[in-house]
Amino acid sequence: MNLSVYIHIPFCVQRCGYCDFNTYAGLDHLISPYVKALCREIEIFGQSLPETMRNKVHTIYLGGGTPSLLKPRDLQMILSTLEYTLGFMAEMEISLEANPGTCSLQKIRGYVGAGVNRLSIGMQSANEHELRLLGRSHTVGDVVQAVEIARAGGIENINLDLINALPNQTLDDWRNSLKVALSLDVEHLSLYSLTIEENTMLYQKVSTGELLTPDDDIAADCYDVAREMLSQAGYLHYEISNWARRNIAGGLFECRHNLQYWKNLPYLGLGAGAHSYLDGYRLINVSHPWQYIQKLSSPNKMHCAFPFSPATQDYYIVSPEEQMRDTLLLGLRLVQEGVGEEDFFRRYGKKMSEVFAEEIHRLLQKGLVEWIEDGQKRIRLTRFGQLLGNQAFIEFV
């Protein structure tokens, strides 16, 4: 079974107003020791990695934070250590998240030289007033320039992230963001509705009444507008929040790394606050980068039994029932493919239509899911169910 690797880079120039991720501004001086700690964690995993998992890495995703703050030589060190220690497959997808304004042509060429072949750019909006609301430090012009630089630097697979359902957002605002994003002719688009998280600047403003709570009806309208505009532009809606164009071979520019999550397959998380799903365990690393560096610096903790790391802070065993629930919950996000009955049976020795008969019956009656025949019997969200995905997912939580 193939393995995916997530690498968390927790450093930012500034924290955005909506962000509750494990990120830290003003700690750039820790980047160099953090990179060394990452390489040590990789080497420790390599010592205990089962032979059946060696040379199985097929996707790497560098997320954050702002991974584009890394110098190309730092990225080269991380990826070289991964390749030497764990082993790469022939056709690798290596994605890096980038904030507009943090990438130069020289840096992108360095990333490409290190192995990066997919860039995910945090566009978020094409409206300057919305970027200010979100606390973003870039402009719309920076996004355009970032795409141009990525192309010139050799990146042939670009994703743009956009956020809708912002406080006071109109459908015209959202249409403008989509129009600008489509004009940039990228391979992939990820569109998310804003979630107001506690301990963020936006949460404080909504709590005090300075900003209105985003409207659920607007969110649904934004979703409909996106489905229409992106379909007309030739993008296939393959996951509840993601659209991709076809490549020259007729396949899709899907995010192969995220497909690993949506299919509930194993992944290794490296870095501060990173999560892993390995060998029937879910594991979480310590959150703060300084704690992480300290954990990887202790001479008494340089050996660990798989799947643990010296940085592991918490873990639990995933029961067979939970694994089955997760597979169905996550697989329903794949709006075209859904979850196959035969695939499920091969994996667990049970039919999902029997294990989850009551849950599936309720969802069918509500019109949220449907059975289709596509070589095998599959269950997937209906078009209506895509709008109310959370009502379907709650059945399997």
LUMTI-543745 format. One record per residue (C-alpha): residue in three letters; x, y, z; residue number from 1. Coordinates in steps of 0.2 Angstrom, whole numbers, plus 2048, in hexadecimal, padded with zeros to 3 digits. Last residue first. Layout:
! LUMTI-543745
+-----+-----+-----+-----+-----+
!  aa !   u !   v !   w !   i !
+-----+-----+-----+-----+-----+
! Ala !   X !   Y !   Z ! NUM !
...
+-----+-----+-----+-----+-----+
! end
This chain:
! LUMTI-543745
+-----+-----+-----+-----+-----+
!  aa !   u !   v !   w !   i !
+-----+-----+-----+-----+-----+
! Val ! 79F ! 835 ! 843 ! 397 !
! Phe ! 798 ! 82A ! 835 ! 396 !
! Glu ! 786 ! 831 ! 834 ! 395 !
! Ile ! 78D ! 843 ! 836 ! 394 !
! Phe ! 795 ! 841 ! 825 ! 393 !
! Ala ! 784 ! 842 ! 81C ! 392 !
! Gln ! 77E ! 852 ! 825 ! 391 !
! Asn ! 790 ! 859 ! 823 ! 390 !
! Gly ! 78E ! 857 ! 810 ! 389 !
! Leu ! 77F ! 862 ! 80E ! 388 !
! Leu ! 783 ! 86A ! 7FD ! 387 !
! Gln ! 78B ! 85B ! 7F7 ! 386 !
! Gly ! 77C ! 851 ! 7FC ! 385 !
! Phe ! 771 ! 85B ! 7F0 ! 384 !
! Arg ! 77D ! 855 ! 7E2 ! 383 !
! Thr ! 77B ! 844 ! 7E9 ! 382 !
! Leu ! 789 ! 83D ! 7F4 ! 381 !
! Arg ! 791 ! 82C ! 7EF ! 380 !
! Ile ! 78E ! 81A ! 7F1 ! 379 !
! Arg ! 796 ! 80E ! 7E5 ! 378 !
! Lys ! 791 ! 7FD ! 7DE ! 377 !
! Gln ! 79E ! 7F6 ! 7D3 ! 376 !
! Gly ! 7A3 ! 7F9 ! 7C1 ! 375 !
! Asp ! 79B ! 80A ! 7C3 ! 374 !
! Glu ! 78A ! 807 ! 7CA ! 373 !
! Ile ! 783 ! 815 ! 7D4 ! 372 !
! Trp ! 77B ! 815 ! 7E6 ! 371 !
! Glu ! 775 ! 826 ! 7EC ! 370 !
! Val ! 779 ! 832 ! 7FA ! 369 !
! Leu ! 771 ! 841 ! 802 ! 368 !
! Gly ! 75F ! 83E ! 7FC ! 367 !
! Lys ! 758 ! 83E ! 80E ! 366 !
! Gln ! 752 ! 82C ! 80C ! 365 !
! Leu ! 763 ! 827 ! 805 ! 364 !
! Leu ! 76C ! 82E ! 814 ! 363 !
! Arg ! 760 ! 825 ! 820 ! 362 !
! His ! 763 ! 815 ! 817 ! 361 !
! Ile ! 776 ! 817 ! 817 ! 360 !
! Glu ! 776 ! 81A ! 82A ! 359 !
! Glu ! 76B ! 80B ! 82D ! 358 !
! Ala ! 775 ! 7FF ! 822 ! 357 !
! Phe ! 786 ! 804 ! 828 ! 356 !
! Val ! 78E ! 7F3 ! 82A ! 355 !
! Glu ! 782 ! 7EB ! 81D ! 354 !
! Ser ! 784 ! 7F7 ! 80F ! 353 !
! Met ! 797 ! 7F9 ! 814 ! 352 !
! Lys ! 799 ! 7E7 ! 80F ! 351 !
! Lys ! 7A6 ! 7DE ! 81A ! 350 !
! Gly ! 7B7 ! 7D6 ! 818 ! 349 !
! Tyr ! 7BF ! 7E7 ! 81C ! 348 !
! Arg ! 7CA ! 7EC ! 80D ! 347 !
! Arg ! 7C3 ! 7E0 ! 800 ! 346 !
! Phe ! 7B1 ! 7E4 ! 806 ! 345 !
! Phe ! 7B4 ! 7F7 ! 805 ! 344 !
! Asp ! 7BB ! 7F6 ! 7F3 ! 343 !
! Glu ! 7AC ! 7EB ! 7EE ! 342 !
! Glu ! 79F ! 7F7 ! 7F5 ! 341 !
! Gly ! 7A8 ! 806 ! 7ED ! 340 !
! Val ! 7A9 ! 817 ! 7F6 ! 339 !
! Gly ! 7A5 ! 827 ! 7ED ! 338 !
! Glu ! 7AD ! 829 ! 7DC ! 337 !
! Gln ! 7A5 ! 839 ! 7D5 ! 336 !
! Val ! 7A3 ! 843 ! 7E6 ! 335 !
! Leu ! 7B2 ! 83D ! 7EF ! 334 !
! Arg ! 7AD ! 844 ! 800 ! 333 !
! Leu ! 7A3 ! 834 ! 802 ! 332 !
! Gly ! 7B4 ! 82B ! 804 ! 331 !
! Leu ! 7B8 ! 835 ! 814 ! 330 !
! Leu ! 7A9 ! 82F ! 81D ! 329 !
! Leu ! 7A9 ! 81D ! 816 ! 328 !
! Thr ! 7BB ! 81A ! 81A ! 327 !
! Asp ! 7BA ! 822 ! 82B ! 326 !
! Arg ! 7AB ! 817 ! 830 ! 325 !
! Met ! 7B5 ! 808 ! 82A ! 324 !
! Gln ! 7C4 ! 80D ! 834 ! 323 !
! Glu ! 7B9 ! 811 ! 843 ! 322 !
! Glu ! 7B2 ! 800 ! 843 ! 321 !
! Pro ! 7C3 ! 7F8 ! 841 ! 320 !
! Ser ! 7C9 ! 802 ! 851 ! 319 !
! Val ! 7D6 ! 810 ! 84E ! 318 !
! Ile ! 7E3 ! 80F ! 85C ! 317 !
! Tyr ! 7E7 ! 820 ! 864 ! 316 !
! Tyr ! 7F5 ! 82C ! 864 ! 315 !
! Asp ! 7FC ! 83B ! 86D ! 314 !
! Gln ! 80C ! 845 ! 86F ! 313 !
! Thr ! 817 ! 83C ! 862 ! 312 !
! Ala ! 827 ! 847 ! 85F ! 311 !
! Pro ! 832 ! 838 ! 863 ! 310 !
! Ser ! 829 ! 82F ! 855 ! 309 !
! Phe ! 81D ! 820 ! 856 ! 308 !
! Pro ! 818 ! 815 ! 848 ! 307 !
! Phe ! 823 ! 80B ! 849 ! 306 !
! Ala ! 82E ! 809 ! 859 ! 305 !
! Cys ! 839 ! 818 ! 85E ! 304 !
! His ! 84B ! 81B ! 85E ! 303 !
! Met ! 853 ! 82C ! 860 ! 302 !
! Lys ! 84B ! 830 ! 870 ! 301 !
! Asn ! 859 ! 830 ! 87D ! 300 !
! Pro ! 864 ! 83C ! 872 ! 299 !
! Ser ! 856 ! 849 ! 874 ! 298 !
! Ser ! 857 ! 855 ! 865 ! 297 !
! Leu ! 847 ! 84F ! 85D ! 296 !
! Lys ! 83C ! 853 ! 86C ! 295 !
! Gln ! 844 ! 864 ! 86D ! 294 !
! Ile ! 841 ! 869 ! 85B ! 293 !
! Tyr ! 82F ! 864 ! 85D ! 292 !
! Gln ! 82D ! 86E ! 86D ! 291 !
! Trp ! 834 ! 87D ! 864 ! 290 !
! Pro ! 828 ! 87A ! 855 ! 289 !
! His ! 819 ! 87A ! 861 ! 288 !
! Ser ! 80C ! 86C ! 85D ! 287 !
! Val ! 813 ! 85B ! 864 ! 286 !
! Asn ! 80F ! 84E ! 857 ! 285 !
! Ile ! 7FE ! 845 ! 855 ! 284 !
! Leu ! 7FB ! 832 ! 851 ! 283 !
! Arg ! 7ED ! 828 ! 84A ! 282 !
! Tyr ! 7F1 ! 816 ! 84B ! 281 !
! Gly ! 7EB ! 807 ! 841 ! 280 !
! Asp ! 7FD ! 804 ! 839 ! 279 !
! Leu ! 7FE ! 817 ! 834 ! 278 !
! Tyr ! 7F3 ! 826 ! 834 ! 277 !
! Ser ! 7FE ! 835 ! 838 ! 276 !
! His ! 7FB ! 847 ! 83E ! 275 !
! Ala ! 807 ! 855 ! 83E ! 274 !
! Gly ! 807 ! 861 ! 84D ! 273 !
! Ala ! 81A ! 866 ! 84B ! 272 !
! Gly ! 822 ! 85C ! 83D ! 271 !
! Leu ! 81F ! 84C ! 833 ! 270 !
! Gly ! 80E ! 843 ! 82F ! 269 !
! Leu ! 80F ! 832 ! 827 ! 268 !
! Tyr ! 800 ! 82C ! 81D ! 267 !
! Pro ! 7F6 ! 81C ! 81C ! 266 !
! Leu ! 7E6 ! 81B ! 812 ! 265 !
! Asn ! 7D5 ! 822 ! 816 ! 264 !
! Lys ! 7CF ! 824 ! 804 ! 263 !
! Trp ! 7CC ! 837 ! 807 ! 262 !
! Tyr ! 7DD ! 838 ! 810 ! 261 !
! Gln ! 7E7 ! 830 ! 802 ! 260 !
! Leu ! 7DD ! 83A ! 7F5 ! 259 !
! Asn ! 7E4 ! 849 ! 7FE ! 258 !
! His ! 7F5 ! 844 ! 7F8 ! 257 !
! Arg ! 7F0 ! 840 ! 7E6 ! 256 !
! Cys ! 7E9 ! 852 ! 7E4 ! 255 !
! Glu ! 7E0 ! 84F ! 7D4 ! 254 !
! Phe ! 7E7 ! 855 ! 7C3 ! 253 !
! Leu ! 7DB ! 849 ! 7BA ! 252 !
! Gly ! 7DE ! 83C ! 7AD ! 251 !
! Gly ! 7DD ! 83E ! 79B ! 250 !
! Ala ! 7EF ! 83C ! 797 ! 249 !
! Ile ! 7F1 ! 84F ! 794 ! 248 !
! Asn ! 7EA ! 853 ! 7A5 ! 247 !
! Arg ! 7D8 ! 856 ! 7A9 ! 246 !
! Arg ! 7D3 ! 865 ! 7B4 ! 245 !
! Ala ! 7CF ! 863 ! 7C6 ! 244 !
! Trp ! 7C2 ! 869 ! 7D3 ! 243 !
! Asn ! 7C2 ! 867 ! 7E6 ! 242 !
! Ser ! 7B7 ! 86B ! 7F4 ! 241 !
! Ile ! 7AB ! 85C ! 7F4 ! 240 !
! Glu ! 7B8 ! 851 ! 7EA ! 239 !
! Tyr ! 7B8 ! 84E ! 7D7 ! 238 !
! His ! 7B0 ! 85D ! 7D0 ! 237 !
! Leu ! 7B7 ! 85C ! 7BE ! 236 !
! Tyr ! 7BD ! 86D ! 7B7 ! 235 !
! Gly ! 7B9 ! 872 ! 7A5 ! 234 !
! Ala ! 7B5 ! 884 ! 7A7 ! 233 !
! Gln ! 7A3 ! 881 ! 7A6 ! 232 !
! Ser ! 7A4 ! 875 ! 7B5 ! 231 !
! Leu ! 7AE ! 882 ! 7BE ! 230 !
! Met ! 7A1 ! 88F ! 7BC ! 229 !
! Glu ! 792 ! 884 ! 7C1 ! 228 !
! Arg ! 799 ! 87B ! 7CF ! 227 !
! Ala ! 7A0 ! 88B ! 7D6 ! 226 !
! Val ! 790 ! 894 ! 7D5 ! 225 !
! Asp ! 787 ! 886 ! 7DE ! 224 !
! Tyr ! 794 ! 886 ! 7EC ! 223 !
! Cys ! 793 ! 899 ! 7EE ! 222 !
! Asp ! 780 ! 897 ! 7EF ! 221 !
! Ala ! 782 ! 88A ! 7FD ! 220 !
! Ala ! 78E ! 896 ! 806 ! 219 !
! Ile ! 782 ! 8A4 ! 804 ! 218 !
! Asp ! 774 ! 89A ! 80C ! 217 !
! Asp ! 77F ! 896 ! 81A ! 216 !
! Asp ! 782 ! 8A8 ! 81E ! 215 !
! Pro ! 793 ! 8AD ! 825 ! 214 !
! Thr ! 791 ! 8B4 ! 837 ! 213 !
! Leu ! 791 ! 8C7 ! 836 ! 212 !
! Leu ! 7A0 ! 8D1 ! 83B ! 211 !
! Glu ! 7A3 ! 8DE ! 849 ! 210 !
! Gly ! 796 ! 8D4 ! 853 ! 209 !
! Thr ! 7A2 ! 8D1 ! 861 ! 208 !
! Ser ! 7A2 ! 8BE ! 85E ! 207 !
! Val ! 7A4 ! 8C1 ! 84B ! 206 !
! Lys ! 7B3 ! 8CC ! 84E ! 205 !
! Gln ! 7BB ! 8C0 ! 85B ! 204 !
! Tyr ! 7B8 ! 8B1 ! 84F ! 203 !
! Leu ! 7C1 ! 8BA ! 841 ! 202 !
! Met ! 7D0 ! 8BD ! 84C ! 201 !
! Thr ! 7D2 ! 8AB ! 850 ! 200 !
! Asn ! 7D1 ! 8A2 ! 860 ! 199 !
! Glu ! 7C1 ! 899 ! 85B ! 198 !
! Glu ! 7BE ! 894 ! 849 ! 197 !
! Ile ! 7B3 ! 89C ! 83D ! 196 !
! Thr ! 7B2 ! 890 ! 82E ! 195 !
! Leu ! 7B3 ! 898 ! 81D ! 194 !
! Ser ! 7AC ! 88D ! 80F ! 193 !
! Tyr ! 7BA ! 885 ! 805 ! 192 !
! Leu ! 7BE ! 884 ! 7F2 ! 191 !
! Ser ! 7CD ! 87A ! 7EC ! 190 !
! Leu ! 7D2 ! 87D ! 7DA ! 189 !
! His ! 7DD ! 873 ! 7CF ! 188 !
! Glu ! 7E6 ! 874 ! 7BE ! 187 !
! Val ! 7E8 ! 887 ! 7BD ! 186 !
! Asp ! 7E2 ! 892 ! 7AF ! 185 !
! Leu ! 7E5 ! 8A3 ! 7B7 ! 184 !
! Ser ! 7D5 ! 8A9 ! 7B0 ! 183 !
! Leu ! 7CC ! 89C ! 7BA ! 182 !
! Ala ! 7D2 ! 8A3 ! 7CA ! 181 !
! Val ! 7CD ! 8B5 ! 7C5 ! 180 !
! Lys ! 7BB ! 8AF ! 7C0 ! 179 !
! Leu ! 7BA ! 8A5 ! 7D0 ! 178 !
! Ser ! 7BE ! 8B4 ! 7DB ! 177 !
! Asn ! 7B2 ! 8BF ! 7D1 ! 176 !
! Arg ! 7A4 ! 8B3 ! 7D3 ! 175 !
! Trp ! 7A7 ! 8B3 ! 7E6 ! 174 !
! Asp ! 7A6 ! 8C6 ! 7E7 ! 173 !
! Asp ! 797 ! 8C6 ! 7DC ! 172 !
! Leu ! 78F ! 8B9 ! 7E7 ! 171 !
! Thr ! 791 ! 8C5 ! 7F6 ! 170 !
! Gln ! 79D ! 8C3 ! 805 ! 169 !
! Asn ! 797 ! 8CD ! 814 ! 168 !
! Pro ! 7A0 ! 8C0 ! 820 ! 167 !
! Leu ! 7A9 ! 8B3 ! 815 ! 166 !
! Ala ! 79F ! 8A5 ! 80D ! 165 !
! Asn ! 7AD ! 8A1 ! 801 ! 164 !
! Ile ! 7C0 ! 89C ! 802 ! 163 !
! Leu ! 7CC ! 899 ! 7F4 ! 162 !
! Asp ! 7DB ! 88D ! 7F2 ! 161 !
! Leu ! 7E4 ! 88D ! 7E1 ! 160 !
! Asn ! 7EC ! 87D ! 7DB ! 159 !
! Ile ! 7FB ! 87D ! 7CF ! 158 !
! Asn ! 802 ! 86E ! 7C5 ! 157 !
! Glu ! 80F ! 872 ! 7B7 ! 156 !
! Ile ! 81C ! 87A ! 7C3 ! 155 !
! Gly ! 82B ! 87E ! 7B9 ! 154 !
! Gly ! 831 ! 88F ! 7C0 ! 153 !
! Ala ! 829 ! 899 ! 7B2 ! 152 !
! Arg ! 818 ! 891 ! 7B7 ! 151 !
! Ala ! 81B ! 894 ! 7C9 ! 150 !
! Ile ! 820 ! 8A6 ! 7C6 ! 149 !
! Glu ! 810 ! 8A9 ! 7BC ! 148 !
! Val ! 805 ! 8A1 ! 7C9 ! 147 !
! Ala ! 80E ! 8AC ! 7D7 ! 146 !
! Gln ! 80C ! 8BC ! 7CC ! 145 !
! Val ! 7F9 ! 8B9 ! 7CB ! 144 !
! Val ! 7F8 ! 8B6 ! 7DD ! 143 !
! Asp ! 802 ! 8C5 ! 7E2 ! 142 !
! Gly ! 7F7 ! 8D0 ! 7D7 ! 141 !
! Val ! 7E8 ! 8CB ! 7E2 ! 140 !
! Thr ! 7F2 ! 8D1 ! 7F1 ! 139 !
! His ! 7FB ! 8C8 ! 7FE ! 138 !
! Ser ! 7FC ! 8CB ! 811 ! 137 !
! Arg ! 7EC ! 8C2 ! 815 ! 136 !
! Gly ! 7E2 ! 8C7 ! 825 ! 135 !
! Leu ! 7D2 ! 8BF ! 81F ! 134 !
! Leu ! 7C9 ! 8D0 ! 81F ! 133 !
! Arg ! 7D8 ! 8D7 ! 815 ! 132 !
! Leu ! 7D6 ! 8CA ! 808 ! 131 !
! Glu ! 7C4 ! 8CC ! 807 ! 130 !
! His ! 7C6 ! 8DF ! 804 ! 129 !
! Glu ! 7D3 ! 8DB ! 7F6 ! 128 !
! Asn ! 7C7 ! 8D0 ! 7ED ! 127 !
! Ala ! 7CF ! 8C1 ! 7E3 ! 126 !
! Ser ! 7CD ! 8B6 ! 7F2 ! 125 !
! Gln ! 7D5 ! 8A7 ! 7FB ! 124 !
! Met ! 7E5 ! 8A7 ! 7F0 ! 123 !
! Gly ! 7EF ! 89B ! 7FA ! 122 !
! Ile ! 7F9 ! 892 ! 7ED ! 121 !
! Ser ! 7FB ! 87F ! 7EC ! 120 !
! Leu ! 80B ! 87B ! 7E2 ! 119 !
! Arg ! 80E ! 86A ! 7DA ! 118 !
! Asn ! 81E ! 863 ! 7D3 ! 117 !
! Val ! 82A ! 865 ! 7E1 ! 116 !
! Gly ! 83A ! 85A ! 7DF ! 115 !
! Ala ! 848 ! 864 ! 7E6 ! 114 !
! Gly ! 84C ! 86C ! 7D5 ! 113 !
! Val ! 839 ! 871 ! 7D4 ! 112 !
! Tyr ! 83C ! 87A ! 7E5 ! 111 !
! Gly ! 84C ! 883 ! 7DF ! 110 !
! Arg ! 843 ! 889 ! 7D0 ! 109 !
! Ile ! 835 ! 88F ! 7DB ! 108 !
! Lys ! 842 ! 898 ! 7E6 ! 107 !
! Gln ! 84A ! 8A1 ! 7D7 ! 106 !
! Leu ! 83A ! 8A6 ! 7D0 ! 105 !
! Ser ! 835 ! 8AE ! 7E0 ! 104 !
! Cys ! 828 ! 8A8 ! 7EC ! 103 !
! Thr ! 821 ! 8B0 ! 7FC ! 102 !
! Gly ! 816 ! 8BC ! 7F4 ! 101 !
! Pro ! 807 ! 8B0 ! 7F2 ! 100 !
! Asn ! 808 ! 8A3 ! 800 !  99 !
! Ala ! 80E ! 892 ! 7FB !  98 !
! Glu ! 809 ! 880 ! 7FF !  97 !
! Leu ! 814 ! 873 ! 7F8 !  96 !
! Ser ! 80F ! 863 ! 7EF !  95 !
! Ile ! 81B ! 854 ! 7EA !  94 !
! Glu ! 812 ! 847 ! 7DF !  93 !
! Met ! 81E ! 839 ! 7DC !  92 !
! Glu ! 81D ! 82D ! 7CD !  91 !
! Ala ! 82C ! 821 ! 7D0 !  90 !
! Met ! 829 ! 81D ! 7E2 !  89 !
! Phe ! 833 ! 824 ! 7F0 !  88 !
! Gly ! 83E ! 81C ! 7FD !  87 !
! Leu ! 83C ! 81E ! 810 !  86 !
! Thr ! 84E ! 824 ! 815 !  85 !
! Tyr ! 856 ! 82A ! 806 !  84 !
! Glu ! 846 ! 831 ! 7FE !  83 !
! Leu ! 841 ! 83A ! 80E !  82 !
! Thr ! 853 ! 840 ! 812 !  81 !
! Ser ! 854 ! 847 ! 800 !  80 !
! Leu ! 843 ! 850 ! 803 !  79 !
! Ile ! 847 ! 858 ! 813 !  78 !
! Met ! 858 ! 85E ! 80D !  77 !
! Gln ! 852 ! 864 ! 7FD !  76 !
! Leu ! 844 ! 86E ! 806 !  75 !
! Asp ! 852 ! 876 ! 811 !  74 !
! Arg ! 85C ! 87A ! 801 !  73 !
! Pro ! 84D ! 882 ! 7F9 !  72 !
! Lys ! 84B ! 88E ! 807 !  71 !
! Leu ! 83B ! 88B ! 811 !  70 !
! Leu ! 82F ! 89A ! 812 !  69 !
! Ser ! 824 ! 892 ! 804 !  68 !
! Pro ! 81F ! 885 ! 812 !  67 !
! Thr ! 813 ! 892 ! 819 !  66 !
! Gly ! 80A ! 88C ! 828 !  65 !
! Gly ! 808 ! 87F ! 823 !  64 !
! Gly ! 808 ! 871 ! 816 !  63 !
! Leu ! 815 ! 867 ! 80D !  62 !
! Tyr ! 80D ! 859 ! 804 !  61 !
! Ile ! 816 ! 849 ! 7FF !  60 !
! Thr ! 80F ! 83C ! 7F4 !  59 !
! His ! 814 ! 82A ! 7EE !  58 !
! Val ! 81E ! 824 ! 7FC !  57 !
! Lys ! 81F ! 811 ! 7FA !  56 !
! Asn ! 832 ! 80E ! 7FA !  55 !
! Arg ! 831 ! 806 ! 80B !  54 !
! Met ! 820 ! 801 ! 812 !  53 !
! Thr ! 821 ! 7EE ! 811 !  52 !
! Glu ! 833 ! 7F0 ! 819 !  51 !
! Pro ! 82B ! 7F6 ! 829 !  50 !
! Leu ! 831 ! 808 ! 82E !  49 !
! Ser ! 83B ! 807 ! 83E !  48 !
! Gln ! 84B ! 810 ! 839 !  47 !
! Gly ! 843 ! 81A ! 82C !  46 !
! Phe ! 838 ! 822 ! 839 !  45 !
! Ile ! 847 ! 828 ! 842 !  44 !
! Glu ! 84F ! 82F ! 832 !  43 !
! Ile ! 83F ! 839 ! 82E !  42 !
! Glu ! 83E ! 840 ! 840 !  41 !
! Arg ! 851 ! 845 ! 83E !  40 !
! Cys ! 84D ! 84E ! 82E !  39 !
! Leu ! 83F ! 857 ! 836 !  38 !
! Ala ! 84A ! 85C ! 844 !  37 !
! Lys ! 857 ! 863 ! 838 !  36 !
! Val ! 849 ! 86D ! 82F !  35 !
! Tyr ! 843 ! 874 ! 840 !  34 !
! Pro ! 855 ! 879 ! 845 !  33 !
! Ser ! 855 ! 884 ! 835 !  32 !
! Ile ! 843 ! 88B ! 836 !  31 !
! Leu ! 845 ! 890 ! 848 !  30 !
! His ! 84B ! 8A2 ! 845 !  29 !
! Asp ! 83B ! 8A4 ! 83B !  28 !
! Leu ! 831 ! 8A4 ! 84B !  27 !
! Gly ! 827 ! 8B4 ! 849 !  26 !
! Ala ! 817 ! 8AD ! 843 !  25 !
! Tyr ! 811 ! 89C ! 849 !  24 !
! Thr ! 806 ! 88F ! 841 !  23 !
! Asn ! 7FC ! 880 ! 847 !  22 !
! Phe ! 7EC ! 884 ! 83E !  21 !
! Asp ! 7DF ! 88F ! 845 !  20 !
! Cys ! 7DF ! 89C ! 837 !  19 !
! Tyr ! 7D1 ! 8A8 ! 833 !  18 !
! Gly ! 7DA ! 8B9 ! 837 !  17 !
! Cys ! 7EA ! 8B3 ! 82E !  16 !
! Arg ! 7FA ! 8B1 ! 839 !  15 !
! Gln ! 809 ! 8BA ! 832 !  14 !
! Val ! 819 ! 8B6 ! 82A !  13 !
! Cys ! 815 ! 8A4 ! 82D !  12 !
! Phe ! 81E ! 894 ! 834 !  11 !
! Pro ! 816 ! 883 ! 838 !  10 !
! Ile ! 81E ! 879 ! 82A !   9 !
! His ! 815 ! 868 ! 82B !   8 !
! Ile ! 81B ! 85A ! 820 !   7 !
! Tyr ! 80D ! 84D ! 81A !   6 !
! Val ! 813 ! 83D ! 813 !   5 !
! Ser ! 809 ! 831 ! 809 !   4 !
! Leu ! 80B ! 81E ! 809 !   3 !
! Asn ! 807 ! 811 ! 7FB !   2 !
! Met ! 800 ! 800 ! 800 !   1 !
+-----+-----+-----+-----+-----+
! end
